Amino acid sequence: FEKEWYGARGMPHVEYVGHPLVGSVKPNFGREEFCRRHELNTAQPIVTFLPGSRHKELVRILPPMLDAGAEISKTRPDVQFVLVIAPNRDPTEAQQIISQRQAGSPPEMLRVIHHETPEALAASDAAAVASGTATLEAALLGTPMVIVYKESSINWHVLGGLIQVDNYGLVNLVAERKVVKELMQNDLTGTELARELLALLDPERKQTIRNELREVSAKLGQ
């Protein structure tokens, strides 16, 4: 977006040459190896949760993700779930949140992993990803996703009025249209997230999103 911004202000020679993630986001191994390492069934769907890299993001975003997993399991007991912990976080933070959930949540088939973000995304049929750079990683890997985020009520009230864009997620901002669903703040509930993720597990819908993500990846350049 900076190219157009500078151009409108008398600097026509600024060029966009590409995003640093392009070419660097590659899994070290495929779905079969990922499933073998984490005792998952390659023949069953995998849904991955990426709740963010800050402690407060874990506290606010992980619970509705776990609720969504429990909701999905009621109608699709074949779905397997992976929770990816950011490299800068201690997995025990997530484990504490998981242990505090009510009976029936989290889903029974949940694997908690650390340091394998590209591999998890590449192996996934769908993902719920906290708004941020990880959404571009998912796009580059062609993973159908729902972009989610939840701030404190005060921050959302103050900052929400300053944001003058139709979409929040980087994937949709790059595409300049809504390619993937966004569930922000009060819209992020277990029920809503479950509904959107189940929709992504439909083979036709999944392929459509993957095709559109390829277009987003192409716009990111070399």
N, CA, C and O of each residue as an XYZ file, in Angstrom:
888
protein
N       0.818     -1.213      0.000
C       0.000      0.000      0.000
C       0.851      1.261      0.000
O       0.374      2.327     -0.390
N       2.098      1.156      0.430
C       2.951      2.344      0.524
C       3.247      2.943     -0.838
O       3.388      4.160     -0.955
N       3.344      2.115     -1.874
C       3.627      2.616     -3.228
C       2.612      3.684     -3.630
O       2.985      4.762     -4.093
N       1.309      3.373     -3.449
C       0.270      4.330     -3.805
C       0.301      5.545     -2.883
O       0.059      6.669     -3.322
N       0.600      5.317     -1.607
C       0.630      6.421     -0.630
C       1.711      7.431     -1.005
O       1.469      8.638     -1.031
N       2.915      6.916     -1.296
C       4.008      7.815     -1.673
C       3.749      8.462     -3.031
O       4.040      9.641     -3.230
N       3.201      7.682     -3.963
C       2.922      8.214     -5.297
C       1.980      9.394     -5.262
O       2.140     10.348     -6.022
N       0.988      9.331     -4.371
C       0.025     10.426     -4.239
C       0.644     11.667     -3.625
O       0.038     12.739     -3.633
N       1.842     11.526     -3.097
C       2.515     12.651     -2.434
C       3.800     13.056     -3.167
O       4.740     13.573     -2.564
N       3.814     12.809     -4.473
C       4.900     13.309     -5.292
C       6.144     12.464     -5.343
O       7.201     12.958     -5.735
N       6.055     11.174     -4.953
C       7.227     10.293     -4.996
C       6.882      9.068     -5.844
O       6.606      7.997     -5.303
N       6.896      9.222     -7.174
C       6.410      8.171     -8.078
C       7.362      6.991     -8.253
O       6.976      5.983     -8.844
N       8.590      7.089     -7.758
C       9.573      6.037     -8.032
C       9.681      4.992     -6.924
O      10.547      4.119     -6.987
N       8.826      5.064     -5.922
C       8.774      4.027     -4.890
C       8.153      2.758     -5.479
O       7.132      2.822     -6.163
N       8.765      1.620     -5.216
C       8.250      0.366     -5.756
C       8.049     -0.667     -4.644
O       8.787     -0.702     -3.660
N       7.035     -1.497     -4.834
C       6.836     -2.648     -3.939
C       7.553     -3.837     -4.564
O       7.255     -4.208     -5.699
N       8.492     -4.438     -3.842
C       9.297     -5.507     -4.430
C       9.002     -6.891     -3.845
O       9.502     -7.889     -4.364
N       8.210     -6.974     -2.785
C       7.880     -8.285     -2.239
C       7.878     -8.290     -0.725
O       8.388     -7.374     -0.080
N       7.289     -9.346     -0.169
C       7.164     -9.470      1.279
C       8.225    -10.438      1.807
O       8.482    -11.461      1.173
N       8.849    -10.138      2.957
C       9.903    -11.010      3.500
C       9.462    -12.452      3.752
O      10.293    -13.361      3.717
N       8.178    -12.677      4.003
C       7.723    -14.039      4.275
C       7.720    -14.921      3.032
O       7.852    -16.141      3.125
N       7.565    -14.284      1.854
C       7.469    -15.057      0.614
C       8.781    -15.814      0.399
O       9.859    -15.220      0.389
N       8.673    -17.102      0.231
C       9.861    -17.910      0.015
C      10.457    -18.474      1.288
O      11.231    -19.430      1.242
N      10.103    -17.890      2.429
C      10.684    -18.372      3.687
C       9.706    -19.226      4.489
O      10.114    -19.967      5.383
N       8.428    -19.127      4.173
C       7.425    -19.918      4.888
C       7.254    -21.258      4.183
O       6.458    -21.396      3.254
N       8.009    -22.223      4.640
C       7.959    -23.558      4.050
C       8.031    -24.601      5.157
O       8.881    -24.507      6.043
N       7.155    -25.587      5.116
C       7.232    -26.652      6.137
C       8.461    -27.524      5.920
O       8.880    -27.748      4.784
N       9.027    -28.007      6.998
C      10.192    -28.895      6.920
C       9.804    -30.332      6.599
O      10.642    -31.139      6.197
N       8.513    -30.643      6.782
C       8.016    -31.972      6.434
C       6.521    -31.879      6.177
O       5.879    -30.898      6.553
N       5.972    -32.898      5.539
C       4.589    -32.877      5.086
C       3.580    -33.395      6.099
O       3.909    -33.682      7.249
N       2.340    -33.506      5.633
C       1.227    -33.903      6.495
C       1.442    -35.292      7.098
O       1.171    -35.518      8.277
N       1.928    -36.207      6.277
C       2.088    -37.580      6.769
C       3.071    -37.635      7.941
O       2.809    -38.299      8.943
N       4.192    -36.940      7.812
C       5.185    -36.926      8.886
C       4.665    -36.171     10.098
O       4.906    -36.575     11.235
N       3.946    -35.067      9.858
C       3.369    -34.299     10.963
C       2.411    -35.174     11.770
O       2.444    -35.179     13.001
N       1.567    -35.906     11.066
C       0.611    -36.788     11.750
C       1.323    -37.913     12.501
O       0.922    -38.288     13.603
N       2.368    -38.437     11.901
C       3.113    -39.505     12.571
C       3.717    -39.012     13.878
O       3.653    -39.697     14.899
N       4.307    -37.815     13.840
C       4.953    -37.260     15.027
C       3.971    -36.991     16.161
O       4.316    -37.110     17.337
N       2.740    -36.626     15.796
C       1.776    -36.206     16.817
C       0.594    -37.159     16.960
O      -0.441    -36.804     17.524
N       0.762    -38.366     16.443
C      -0.241    -39.428     16.597
C      -1.612    -38.973     16.111
O      -2.613    -39.095     16.816
N      -1.630    -38.449     14.902
C      -2.859    -38.031     14.248
C      -3.118    -38.942     13.056
O      -2.199    -39.552     12.510
N      -4.382    -39.024     12.663
C      -4.781    -39.879     11.549
C      -4.796    -39.053     10.263
O      -5.534    -38.073     10.165
N      -3.984    -39.442      9.276
C      -3.907    -38.682      8.026
C      -5.225    -38.696      7.259
O      -5.467    -37.824      6.425
N      -6.072    -39.675      7.536
C      -7.329    -39.807      6.802
C      -8.448    -38.947      7.390
O      -9.523    -38.842      6.799
N      -8.201    -38.333      8.551
C      -9.233    -37.517      9.201
C      -8.870    -36.037      9.157
O      -7.692    -35.680      9.137
N      -9.900    -35.170      9.142
C      -9.641    -33.731      9.033
C      -8.862    -33.193     10.237
O      -9.001    -33.685     11.357
N      -8.049    -32.180      9.980
C      -7.281    -31.511     11.027
C      -7.642    -30.026     11.035
O      -7.570    -29.351     10.008
N      -8.026    -29.536     12.199
C      -8.292    -28.109     12.393
C      -7.251    -27.579     13.379
O      -7.060    -28.149     14.453
N      -6.586    -26.494     13.012
C      -5.527    -25.943     13.845
C      -5.916    -24.590     14.418
O      -6.530    -23.767     13.738
N      -5.549    -24.368     15.684
C      -5.798    -23.099     16.367
C      -4.474    -22.369     16.597
O      -3.528    -22.942     17.137
N      -4.413    -21.105     16.185
C      -3.269    -20.242     16.470
C      -3.793    -19.018     17.217
O      -4.252    -18.067     16.585
N      -3.735    -19.023     18.543
C      -4.346    -17.950     19.329
C      -3.483    -16.704     19.517
O      -3.918    -15.769     20.189
N      -2.281    -16.657     18.949
C      -1.456    -15.455     19.076
C      -0.227    -15.679     19.936
O      -0.033    -16.739     20.532
N       0.607    -14.627     19.979
C       1.908    -14.754     20.639
C       2.023    -13.961     21.936
O       3.086    -13.945     22.557
N       0.946    -13.307     22.349
C       0.970    -12.560     23.610
C       0.122    -13.291     24.650
O      -0.827    -13.997     24.308
N       0.479    -13.113     25.927
C      -0.258    -13.790     26.986
C      -1.733    -13.401     26.982
O      -2.607    -14.258     27.113
N      -2.007    -12.105     26.831
C      -3.403    -11.649     26.842
C      -4.194    -12.213     25.664
O      -5.401    -12.429     25.766
N      -3.506    -12.450     24.545
C      -4.192    -13.075     23.412
C      -4.588    -14.503     23.754
O      -5.693    -14.936     23.425
N      -3.709    -15.230     24.403
C      -4.056    -16.584     24.851
C      -5.272    -16.562     25.766
O      -6.188    -17.371     25.619
N      -5.271    -15.630     26.708
C      -6.348    -15.547     27.696
C      -7.683    -15.238     27.027
O      -8.708    -15.798     27.414
N      -7.685    -14.356     26.032
C      -8.949    -13.915     25.416
C      -9.381    -14.762     24.230
O     -10.576    -14.942     23.994
N      -8.415    -15.281     23.484
C      -8.746    -15.926     22.216
C      -8.797    -17.445     22.313
O      -9.602    -18.079     21.631
N      -7.950    -18.036     23.150
C      -7.941    -19.494     23.250
C      -9.253    -20.084     23.765
O      -9.701    -21.086     23.209
N      -9.901    -19.520     24.801
C     -11.157    -20.125     25.277
C     -12.232    -20.287     24.206
O     -12.793    -21.378     24.099
N     -12.559    -19.254     23.396
C     -13.559    -19.509     22.350
C     -13.090    -20.507     21.296
O     -13.913    -21.188     20.684
N     -11.782    -20.601     21.078
C     -11.278    -21.629     20.160
C     -11.561    -23.017     20.718
O     -12.027    -23.897     19.995
N     -11.281    -23.212     22.002
C     -11.546    -24.507     22.636
C     -13.034    -24.831     22.621
O     -13.428    -25.976     22.397
N     -13.853    -23.815     22.860
C     -15.303    -24.016     22.812
C     -15.752    -24.426     21.412
O     -16.629    -25.275     21.253
N     -15.131    -23.806     20.389
C     -15.471    -24.159     19.009
C     -15.103    -25.610     18.726
O     -15.854    -26.331     18.070
N     -13.940    -26.035     19.226
C     -13.531    -27.425     19.038
C     -14.511    -28.397     19.661
O     -14.860    -29.413     19.061
N     -14.956    -28.079     20.877
C     -15.929    -28.939     21.557
C     -17.246    -28.982     20.788
O     -17.889    -30.027     20.698
N     -17.640    -27.837     20.235
C     -18.884    -27.748     19.463
C     -18.782    -28.578     18.189
O     -19.714    -29.303     17.842
N     -17.656    -28.474     17.497
C     -17.460    -29.229     16.259
C     -17.480    -30.726     16.539
O     -18.038    -31.499     15.761
N     -16.875    -31.134     17.644
C     -16.786    -32.558     17.975
C     -18.147    -33.207     18.158
O     -18.284    -34.420     18.001
N     -19.155    -32.407     18.490
C     -20.495    -32.954     18.692
C     -21.066    -33.510     17.397
O     -21.753    -34.532     17.405
N     -20.780    -32.831     16.269
C     -21.331    -33.264     14.983
C     -20.294    -33.922     14.084
O     -20.635    -34.677     13.174
N     -19.014    -33.626     14.351
C     -17.933    -34.208     13.555
C     -16.869    -34.801     14.477
O     -15.793    -34.225     14.634
N     -17.167    -35.948     15.085
C     -16.207    -36.556     16.012
C     -14.914    -37.012     15.332
O     -13.943    -37.360     16.003
N     -14.910    -37.009     14.004
C     -13.712    -37.409     13.269
C     -12.669    -36.300     13.176
O     -11.522    -36.558     12.809
N     -13.056    -35.064     13.505
C     -12.139    -33.934     13.369
C     -11.100    -33.955     14.484
O     -11.427    -34.134     15.657
N      -9.834    -33.768     14.089
C      -8.728    -33.707     15.042
C      -8.280    -32.247     15.180
O      -8.334    -31.480     14.218
N      -7.838    -31.873     16.382
C      -7.493    -30.475     16.648
C      -6.037    -30.343     17.083
O      -5.510    -31.161     17.837
N      -5.414    -29.289     16.584
C      -4.032    -28.976     16.931
C      -3.988    -27.553     17.456
O      -4.523    -26.640     16.828
N      -3.361    -27.359     18.592
C      -3.154    -26.027     19.156
C      -1.676    -25.685     19.032
O      -0.824    -26.356     19.615
N      -1.379    -24.641     18.272
C       0.008    -24.234     18.054
C       0.375    -23.123     19.040
O      -0.251    -22.063     19.063
N       1.384    -23.381     19.839
C       1.879    -22.381     20.788
C       3.010    -21.605     20.127
O       3.945    -22.203     19.595
N       2.934    -20.276     20.156
C       3.959    -19.434     19.540
C       5.320    -19.709     20.168
O       5.395    -20.042     21.350
N       6.399    -19.575     19.394
C       7.748    -19.895     19.903
C       8.138    -19.123     21.156
O       8.916    -19.616     21.973
N       7.598    -17.904     21.313
C       7.986    -17.081     22.475
C       7.144    -17.352     23.714
O       7.333    -16.700     24.741
N       6.224    -18.298     23.636
C       5.348    -18.586     24.769
C       5.684    -19.935     25.376
O       6.176    -20.839     24.701
N       5.405    -20.046     26.668
C       5.585    -21.308     27.386
C       4.300    -22.128     27.239
O       3.224    -21.632     27.574
N       4.382    -23.362     26.749
C       3.179    -24.178     26.578
C       2.346    -24.334     27.846
O       1.142    -24.580     27.764
N       2.969    -24.193     29.022
C       2.198    -24.337     30.262
C       1.139    -23.248     30.399
O       0.133    -23.454     31.078
N       1.347    -22.087     29.761
C       0.326    -21.031     29.791
C      -0.967    -21.537     29.164
O      -2.054    -21.338     29.708
N      -0.839    -22.189     28.024
C      -2.012    -22.726     27.344
C      -2.609    -23.886     28.124
O      -3.829    -24.015     28.219
N      -1.748    -24.731     28.683
C      -2.242    -25.878     29.441
C      -3.079    -25.432     30.634
O      -4.068    -26.080     30.977
N      -2.689    -24.332     31.266
C      -3.458    -23.813     32.400
C      -4.843    -23.363     31.957
O      -5.831    -23.604     32.651
N      -4.916    -22.707     30.797
C      -6.213    -22.261     30.271
C      -7.065    -23.464     29.907
O      -8.268    -23.478     30.168
N      -6.449    -24.470     29.308
C      -7.181    -25.680     28.924
C      -7.753    -26.377     30.156
O      -8.896    -26.835     30.134
N      -6.973    -26.460     31.218
C      -7.414    -27.159     32.425
C      -8.542    -26.434     33.142
O      -9.276    -27.040     33.922
N      -8.683    -25.132     32.878
C      -9.721    -24.337     33.541
C     -11.068    -24.388     32.822
O     -12.071    -23.903     33.345
N     -11.091    -24.974     31.630
C     -12.340    -25.016     30.875
C     -13.336    -25.963     31.535
O     -12.956    -26.891     32.249
N     -14.615    -25.709     31.283
C     -15.674    -26.530     31.862
C     -15.695    -27.904     31.205
O     -15.068    -28.120     30.167
N     -16.416    -28.818     31.816
C     -16.543    -30.173     31.275
C     -17.083    -30.115     29.850
O     -17.980    -29.326     29.551
N     -16.542    -30.941     28.988
C     -16.962    -30.955     27.588
C     -16.093    -30.093     26.713
O     -16.192    -30.179     25.489
N     -15.245    -29.266     27.287
C     -14.329    -28.436     26.531
C     -12.991    -28.457     27.257
O     -12.973    -28.294     28.477
N     -11.898    -28.646     26.585
C     -11.689    -28.645     25.146
C     -12.071    -29.965     24.492
O     -12.465    -30.911     25.174
N     -11.952    -30.029     23.153
C     -12.245    -31.295     22.470
C     -11.289    -32.380     22.920
O     -10.160    -32.111     23.329
N     -11.767    -33.617     22.836
C     -10.972    -34.743     23.330
C      -9.691    -34.924     22.520
O      -8.617    -35.138     23.083
N      -9.813    -34.837     21.189
C      -8.650    -35.050     20.324
C      -7.953    -33.715     20.078
O      -8.175    -33.078     19.049
N      -7.112    -33.293     21.019
C      -6.392    -32.033     20.918
C      -4.908    -32.270     21.147
O      -4.509    -32.820     22.173
N      -4.095    -31.853     20.187
C      -2.650    -31.948     20.312
C      -2.078    -30.543     20.491
O      -2.385    -29.642     19.710
N      -1.258    -30.357     21.504
C      -0.605    -29.067     21.749
C       0.833    -29.179     21.267
O       1.583    -30.040     21.727
N       1.220    -28.296     20.327
C       2.563    -28.377     19.769
C       3.266    -27.028     19.883
O       2.633    -25.992     20.087
N       4.582    -27.066     19.749
C       5.433    -25.892     19.924
C       6.473    -25.910     18.808
O       7.001    -26.972     18.478
N       6.775    -24.749     18.221
C       7.845    -24.621     17.219
C       7.569    -25.332     15.901
O       8.521    -25.639     15.182
N       6.335    -25.605     15.552
C       6.046    -26.261     14.274
C       4.881    -25.576     13.563
O       3.988    -26.243     13.041
N       4.891    -24.258     13.545
C       3.774    -23.521     12.954
C       3.575    -23.822     11.475
O       2.462    -24.179     11.091
N       4.604    -23.696     10.611
C       4.380    -23.970      9.183
C       3.927    -25.400      8.929
O       3.075    -25.650      8.076
N       4.500    -26.327      9.669
C       4.143    -27.732      9.476
C       2.687    -27.987      9.854
O       1.976    -28.709      9.155
N       2.247    -27.390     10.963
C       0.851    -27.561     11.401
C      -0.113    -26.957     10.397
O      -1.117    -27.576     10.043
N       0.190    -25.747      9.935
C      -0.697    -25.087      8.975
C      -0.759    -25.855      7.658
O      -1.833    -26.028      7.082
N       0.395    -26.314      7.187
C       0.422    -27.039      5.923
C      -0.348    -28.351      6.005
O      -0.902    -28.809      5.006
N      -0.385    -28.959      7.193
C      -1.080    -30.233      7.374
C      -2.571    -30.068      7.620
O      -3.311    -31.052      7.629
N      -3.023    -28.827      7.822
C      -4.397    -28.582      8.274
C      -5.388    -28.456      7.122
O      -5.054    -27.984      6.035
N      -6.604    -28.888      7.392
C      -7.705    -28.676      6.454
C      -8.339    -27.313      6.666
O      -8.914    -26.746      5.737
N      -8.239    -26.780      7.880
C      -8.777    -25.455      8.210
C      -8.084    -24.972      9.471
O      -7.543    -25.767     10.240
N      -8.105    -23.649      9.680
C      -7.445    -23.091     10.856
C      -8.179    -21.851     11.333
O      -8.815    -21.146     10.549
N      -8.083    -21.595     12.633
C      -8.524    -20.326     13.224
C      -7.248    -19.614     13.651
O      -6.485    -20.134     14.465
N      -7.017    -18.422     13.101
C      -5.733    -17.749     13.276
C      -5.953    -16.342     13.814
O      -6.741    -15.571     13.267
N      -5.244    -16.018     14.897
C      -5.323    -14.668     15.450
C      -4.791    -13.675     14.429
O      -3.764    -13.915     13.795
N      -5.487    -12.571     14.274
C      -5.115    -11.558     13.297
C      -3.679    -11.111     13.500
O      -3.284    -10.757     14.611
N      -2.899    -11.127     12.429
C      -1.489    -10.764     12.496
C      -0.708    -11.458     11.402
O      -1.289    -11.944     10.432
N       0.607    -11.507     11.550
C       1.475    -12.073     10.525
C       1.171    -13.541     10.239
O       1.350    -14.004      9.113
N       0.716    -14.270     11.248
C       0.428    -15.695     11.055
C      -0.635    -15.928      9.986
O      -0.662    -16.989      9.362
N      -1.508    -14.948      9.769
C      -2.531    -15.111      8.727
C      -1.886    -15.109      7.340
O      -2.364    -15.792      6.435
N      -0.808    -14.348      7.169
C      -0.080    -14.373      5.898
C       0.657    -15.697      5.723
O       0.751    -16.217      4.611
N       1.178    -16.243      6.823
C       1.813    -17.562      6.753
C       0.803    -18.600      6.280
O       1.106    -19.421      5.414
N      -0.399    -18.561      6.850
C      -1.442    -19.504      6.458
C      -1.810    -19.322      4.987
O      -2.016    -20.299      4.268
N      -1.890    -18.064      4.543
C      -2.228    -17.789      3.144
C      -1.164    -18.344      2.208
O      -1.489    -18.957      1.191
N       0.107    -18.133      2.543
C       1.202    -18.615      1.702
C       1.233    -20.141      1.625
O       1.691    -20.715      0.637
N       0.742    -20.785      2.677
C       0.687    -22.250      2.709
C      -0.633    -22.793      2.162
O      -0.823    -24.006      2.067
N      -1.549    -21.879      1.803
C      -2.821    -22.285      1.220
C      -3.795    -22.903      2.197
O      -4.626    -23.724      1.808
N      -3.706    -22.520      3.464
C      -4.574    -23.105      4.489
C      -5.854    -22.290      4.650
O      -5.773    -21.124      5.037
N      -7.025    -22.849      4.373
C      -8.290    -22.131      4.603
C      -8.384    -21.740      6.071
O      -8.053    -22.532      6.954
N      -8.835    -20.523      6.328
C      -8.791    -20.039      7.711
C      -9.958    -19.128      8.042
O     -10.656    -18.616      7.167
N     -10.140    -18.948      9.346
C     -10.980    -17.892      9.902
C     -10.039    -16.989     10.694
O      -9.277    -17.467     11.535
N     -10.090    -15.687     10.426
C      -9.255    -14.737     11.163
C     -10.037    -14.283     12.395
O     -11.197    -13.885     12.293
N      -9.392    -14.347     13.555
C     -10.087    -14.017     14.803
C      -9.264    -13.022     15.612
O      -8.046    -12.924     15.466
N      -9.966    -12.289     16.467
C      -9.256    -11.438     17.425
C     -10.217    -10.942     18.498
O     -11.409    -10.754     18.257
N      -9.658    -10.737     19.693
C     -10.450    -10.187     20.799
C      -9.538     -9.350     21.678
O      -8.547     -9.848     22.212
N      -9.873     -8.088     21.823
C      -9.139     -7.146     22.664
C      -9.904     -6.929     23.963
O     -11.012     -7.434     24.143
N      -9.282     -6.157     24.874
C     -10.039     -5.722     26.052
C     -11.147     -4.786     25.581
O     -11.012     -4.125     24.552
N     -12.226     -4.734     26.325
C     -13.361     -3.885     25.938
C     -12.953     -2.430     25.794
O     -13.404     -1.745     24.876
N     -12.098     -1.952     26.700
C     -11.661     -0.550     26.661
C     -10.851     -0.277     25.403
O     -11.112      0.694     24.692
N      -9.871     -1.129     25.125
C      -9.041     -0.930     23.931
C      -9.867     -0.996     22.656
O      -9.673     -0.203     21.734
N     -10.795     -1.956     22.614
C     -11.618     -2.097     21.410
C     -12.483     -0.852     21.206
O     -12.655     -0.388     20.079
N     -13.016     -0.325     22.280
C     -13.859      0.865     22.182
C     -13.052      2.067     21.696
O     -13.518      2.841     20.860
N     -11.832      2.217     22.232
C     -10.998      3.371     21.871
C     -10.418      3.221     20.472
O     -10.530      4.128     19.647
N      -9.794      2.064     20.204
C      -9.100      1.883     18.933
C     -10.051      1.624     17.777
O      -9.764      1.990     16.637
N     -11.187      0.992     18.068
C     -12.134      0.671     17.004
C     -12.587      1.891     16.233
O     -12.802      1.825     15.023
N     -12.735      3.008     16.933
C     -13.174      4.226     16.272
C     -12.122      4.864     15.396
O     -12.431      5.730     14.577
N     -10.867      4.441     15.562
C      -9.769      5.013     14.777
C      -9.497      4.233     13.495
O      -8.839      4.742     12.588
N      -9.995      3.006     13.416
C      -9.704      2.147     12.268
C     -10.697      2.433     11.149
O     -11.906      2.286     11.327
N     -10.177      2.839     10.002
C     -11.025      3.240      8.885
C     -10.881      2.287      7.696
O     -10.743      2.734      6.557
N     -10.913      1.002      7.952
C     -10.840      0.012      6.879
C     -12.015     -0.953      7.003
O     -12.591     -1.133      8.077
N     -12.352     -1.570      5.866
C     -13.482     -2.511      5.865
C     -13.111     -3.848      6.486
O     -13.966     -4.536      7.043
N     -11.829     -4.220      6.390
C     -11.360     -5.497      6.914
C     -10.200     -5.276      7.871
O      -9.469     -4.292      7.764
N     -10.042     -6.198      8.803
C      -8.948     -6.131      9.775
C      -7.784     -7.050      9.398
O      -6.621     -6.689      9.581
N      -8.094     -8.224      8.878
C      -7.080     -9.238      8.617
C      -6.174     -8.873      7.455
O      -6.631     -8.328      6.450
N      -4.872     -9.178      7.595
C      -3.905     -8.871      6.538
C      -4.260     -9.552      5.223
O      -4.080     -8.962      4.157
N      -4.756    -10.773      5.279
C      -5.110    -11.503      4.064
C      -6.154    -10.725      3.270
O      -6.022    -10.563      2.057
N      -7.186    -10.248      3.950
C      -8.242     -9.506      3.273
C      -7.785     -8.108      2.854
O      -8.252     -7.582      1.843
N      -6.879     -7.505      3.621
C      -6.341     -6.200      3.247
C      -5.505     -6.298      1.978
O      -5.592     -5.438      1.102
N      -4.699     -7.344      1.881
C      -3.897     -7.546      0.673
C      -4.796     -7.837     -0.522
O      -4.568     -7.319     -1.615
N      -5.815     -8.663     -0.314
C      -6.733     -9.024     -1.402
C      -7.634     -7.865     -1.799
O      -8.183     -7.849     -2.901
N      -7.787     -6.881     -0.891
C      -8.696     -5.737     -1.081
C     -10.145     -6.193     -1.216
O     -10.957     -5.547     -1.879
N     -10.450     -7.312     -0.578
C     -11.810     -7.838     -0.492
C     -11.808     -8.920      0.587
O     -10.751     -9.346      1.051
N     -12.991     -9.351      0.975
C     -13.085    -10.346      2.040
C     -12.954    -11.748      1.449
O     -13.923    -12.317      0.947
N     -11.741    -12.291      1.517
C     -11.483    -13.651      1.050
C     -11.815    -14.658      2.138
O     -12.402    -15.705      1.866
N     -11.435    -14.336      3.382
C     -11.711    -15.235      4.503
C     -12.549    -14.522      5.553
O     -12.510    -13.297      5.670
N     -13.293    -15.292      6.302
C     -14.180    -14.744      7.327
C     -13.381    -14.162      8.483
O     -12.358    -14.721      8.882
N     -13.846    -13.042      9.020
C     -13.246    -12.433     10.203
C     -14.262    -12.446     11.344
O     -15.410    -12.033     11.175
N     -13.824    -12.924     12.503
C     -14.642    -12.874     13.713
C     -13.891    -12.029     14.735
O     -12.918    -12.481     15.339
N     -14.354    -10.806     14.918
C     -13.678     -9.863     15.798
C     -14.511     -9.564     17.043
O     -15.734     -9.444     16.982
N     -13.822     -9.451     18.160
C     -14.395     -9.030     19.432
C     -15.623     -9.836     19.807
O     -15.503    -11.040     20.034
N     -16.796     -9.230     19.882
C     -17.994     -9.927     20.354
C     -18.472    -11.004     19.383
O     -19.222    -11.901     19.768
N     -18.036    -10.913     18.115
C     -18.413    -11.940     17.139
C     -17.639    -13.234     17.349
O     -18.029    -14.285     16.840
N     -16.545    -13.158     18.097
C     -15.736    -14.351     18.335
C     -16.320    -15.154     19.493
O     -16.011    -14.909     20.659
N     -17.158    -16.106     19.149
C     -17.732    -17.031     20.124
C     -17.463    -18.453     19.643
O     -17.189    -18.677     18.465
N     -17.543    -19.395     20.551
C     -17.337    -20.780     20.174
C     -18.308    -21.235     19.105
O     -17.928    -21.942     18.172
N     -19.564    -20.831     19.238
C     -20.599    -21.252     18.294
C     -20.340    -20.705     16.901
O     -20.430    -21.443     15.921
N     -20.016    -19.410     16.800
C     -19.771    -18.793     15.500
C     -18.513    -19.356     14.847
O     -18.491    -19.628     13.646
N     -17.477    -19.525     15.643
C     -16.233    -20.059     15.092
C     -16.423    -21.500     14.618
O     -15.903    -21.886     13.571
N     -17.155    -22.279     15.376
C     -17.430    -23.659     14.972
C     -18.171    -23.694     13.638
O     -17.859    -24.502     12.763
N     -19.151    -22.813     13.496
C     -19.936    -22.769     12.252
C     -19.047    -22.465     11.049
O     -19.166    -23.099     10.001
N     -18.159    -21.492     11.210
C     -17.295    -21.096     10.098
C     -16.263    -22.171      9.766
O     -15.983    -22.420      8.593
N     -15.700    -22.807     10.787
C     -14.716    -23.850     10.538
C     -15.351    -25.085      9.896
O     -14.752    -25.708      9.020
N     -16.549    -25.433     10.327
C     -17.250    -26.556      9.710
C     -17.514    -26.278      8.234
O     -17.431    -27.184      7.404
N     -17.830    -25.033      7.909
C     -18.064    -24.667      6.511
C     -16.794    -24.862      5.682
O     -16.860    -25.272      4.523
N     -15.642    -24.569      6.279
C     -14.376    -24.713      5.564
C     -14.008    -26.172      5.325
O     -13.214    -26.473      4.433
N     -14.576    -27.077      6.110
C     -14.284    -28.498      5.924
C     -15.039    -29.099      4.739
O     -14.759    -30.225      4.328
N     -15.986    -28.353      4.198
C     -16.662    -28.807      2.984
C     -15.645    -28.795      1.839
O     -15.028    -27.760      1.585
N     -15.459    -29.913      1.149
C     -14.405    -30.001      0.124
C     -14.471    -28.907     -0.940
O     -13.441    -28.356     -1.329
N     -15.669    -28.593     -1.409
C     -15.806    -27.571     -2.451
C     -15.432    -26.190     -1.927
O     -14.725    -25.434     -2.593
N     -15.914    -25.868     -0.726
C     -15.603    -24.573     -0.113
C     -14.101    -24.472      0.177
O     -13.488    -23.426     -0.038
N     -13.531    -25.549      0.658
C     -12.100    -25.576      0.985
C     -11.261    -25.290     -0.254
O     -10.299    -24.524     -0.193
N     -11.626    -25.910     -1.384
C     -10.855    -25.703     -2.606
C     -11.006    -24.278     -3.128
O     -10.050    -23.695     -3.639
N     -12.205    -23.720     -2.999
C     -12.434    -22.338     -3.432
C     -11.545    -21.373     -2.660
O     -10.923    -20.487     -3.246
N     -11.487    -21.546     -1.343
C     -10.651    -20.671     -0.512
C      -9.180    -20.855     -0.869
O      -8.439    -19.874     -0.930
N      -8.749    -22.068     -1.102
C      -7.347    -22.304     -1.460
C      -6.988    -21.611     -2.769
O      -5.893    -21.066     -2.905
N      -7.892    -21.629     -3.718
C      -7.653    -20.938     -4.984
C      -7.509    -19.432     -4.765
O      -6.642    -18.790     -5.358
N      -8.364    -18.878     -3.911
C      -8.305    -17.443     -3.638
C      -7.058    -17.072     -2.848
O      -6.509    -15.986     -3.036
N      -6.605    -17.954     -1.970
C      -5.381    -17.692     -1.217
C      -4.154    -17.706     -2.124
O      -3.175    -17.009     -1.857
N      -4.203    -18.490     -3.185
C      -3.104    -18.477     -4.152
C      -3.000    -17.100     -4.816
O      -1.901    -16.617     -5.088
N      -4.148    -16.479     -5.072
C      -4.149    -15.134     -5.637
C      -3.556    -14.129     -4.655
O      -2.799    -13.241     -5.047
N      -3.906    -14.275     -3.368
C      -3.333    -13.392     -2.344
C      -1.820    -13.566     -2.283
O      -1.080    -12.585     -2.216
N      -1.367    -14.807     -2.306
C       0.070    -15.083     -2.273
C       0.785    -14.428     -3.445
O       1.880    -13.887     -3.286
N       0.174    -14.475     -4.613
C       0.776    -13.879     -5.808
C       0.929    -12.357     -5.638
O       1.900    -11.767     -6.111
N      -0.037    -11.739     -4.960
C       0.031    -10.277     -4.751
C       1.137     -9.881     -3.788
O       1.566     -8.727     -3.770
N       1.600    -10.830     -2.989
C       2.679    -10.529     -2.042
C       4.028    -10.397     -2.741
O       4.999     -9.941     -2.137
N       4.093    -10.797     -4.026
C       5.308    -10.576     -4.797
C       6.345    -11.658     -4.633
O       6.051    -12.786     -4.238
N       7.593    -11.273     -4.953
C       8.711    -12.226     -4.944
C       9.356    -12.294     -3.579
O      10.313    -13.043     -3.385
